[in-house]
């Protein structure tokens, strides 16, 4: 998505992410930097991180910022598993209203999960949680999807398990 279609906050985050990842292609480093950047710059969030697809159709916890989290999520279960299976961003205003929600942190009330798809292959998902109901909207969705696009472009995914 062109940066001119993003609000000021996400446009700045996209520029910062591009600069931080410039010349660095290691997936662990890039996912770590991404999760820290968002966690420390997006207001009213309590968890920012990744779940990566394993060979056994399980999402395995990856780099993150926040409280300890669920380590494994089956594809198709919870918000993360649904985003992975459908390969479509999930924007959830109230996680208690999401059928099959997996409560890794009982303080999380709303969530946005964006799939990471490289050359048609699911790599995993990026998950952002908030302790506030209805924290995320379409502006956040566009912004997170733009950030994930930068991550995909700047990362060498050939070394990922």
N, C-alpha and C positions, 0 to 999 in steps of 0.2 A: 504494500500500500504506500503510495506517495506520502512523504512526511507532511505535505501541505494539507492533507486530509485528516491529520491528527490534531488534538488540542495541544496547547503549549507544553504541558507537562510531559506528555508522551513523545512529542517531537524532540524535546531536550533529552529525554531518556534514550531515544534512538541514536541521537548524536553521541551521547556519552558511551553507550554500549559499543557503537562502531569504533570509537577511539580506544576503548579499553581492550577490545578484541583485535585491534589492528596488529597484524604480524603474528598473532597467536592462534594456532589451529587445534591444540590439544583439547579433546572433548571434556575431560575432567576439569581442566582449568577454566574453560569457557562456561560450562554449566555452573561452576562455583562462582565465578565473577557475575554471571547473569543473576543468579538467585540473590546474591548480596546486594547488587545494584538495585534491584526492584524492592527487596525487603527494606532497605534503608532510605528509599526515595518515594515510595507510594504510601500515602497516608492510610491509617486504619487497617493495617494488615498484621496478621500474627504468624503467618507461615508462607514461605516462598521456596519452592523446590521442584525437584524432578523425580519422576518414576520412569524407569527404563525397561523396555520389553526384554524379557529373557526368552530363551529358546522354548521354554515350557509354557508359553502364553501367560506368564505371570509378569506383572509390573513390579520391579524391584526398586526399592528406595535408592535414590542417587543423591547428588549434592543438594543441600538445602540450608535454609536459615530458619530458625524457630525452635519450638519445643520438639522433643523426640517424637517420632512418627511411626505409623504402620510401616513394616518393612516389606510386606508383599501384598499385592492387590491383584486378584484374578481379573483377566480381561472380561469386560461386560458387567462387572460389579462395582457399585459405588459410582461417584462422579468421575473419578479418574479412569476406572475401568470402562465406563460408558464412553467417555471421550476417546479412549484408545480404540475401542471396538468400532465405533461409528466414524472415527477419524474426523470428528467435528467438535468444535469448541462447545463446551458446556458452560452456560451462565446460570448460576443457581442463586436466587434471591434468598431462599430459606432452606438450608440443608435438611432441616427436619421434615420438609415436604417432599424431598427427593426420595423416591422409592428405592430402598436398598442402600441408602447412604451409609458409609463406613465412617464412624466417628473416631478418628485418630486423636483429635484434641476436642474435648467437649466444649471448649470455649468458641470454636469456629462456628459461625452462624450463616455465612454466605461464602460462595466459592466461584472461581472461574478456572477452568482447566482447558488448556490448549494442546492439541496433539502435535507431535513433532514427526513429520513425514518427510523422508528424504528419498528422492527417486522412486516414489510409490511405496516405499517400505516404512512401516511404523517403527520409529526409534523409541518412542516413549511419549510422555506428556509433561507439560509444565503446569504446576498447580499453585494457585495463589488463594489464600484463605483470609477471611476477616472475622473479627469478633462481632461485627455489626451486621444486622439484617439488611438485605438489599443494598450492600455496599457497592457492588459492581453493576455497570450498565453497558450499553453498546459502545460508549466512548472507551471504556476500559477494554472491552473486547477487541476493538480495532487497534488499540495501543498495544495490548499484549500480543496479538497476532503479528503486528509489525515488528515487535521486539524478537519474537520467535523466528520470524523470517530472516532477520539479521543474524541471529545465532546459527540458523541452518546454513546460511551462505558462508559464514566465516569459519566454520568448524570442519575439521577432517573427521568424518564419521567412520572411516575405514578401520580404525583401531578399536571401535566399541565392540564389546562382546555380543 
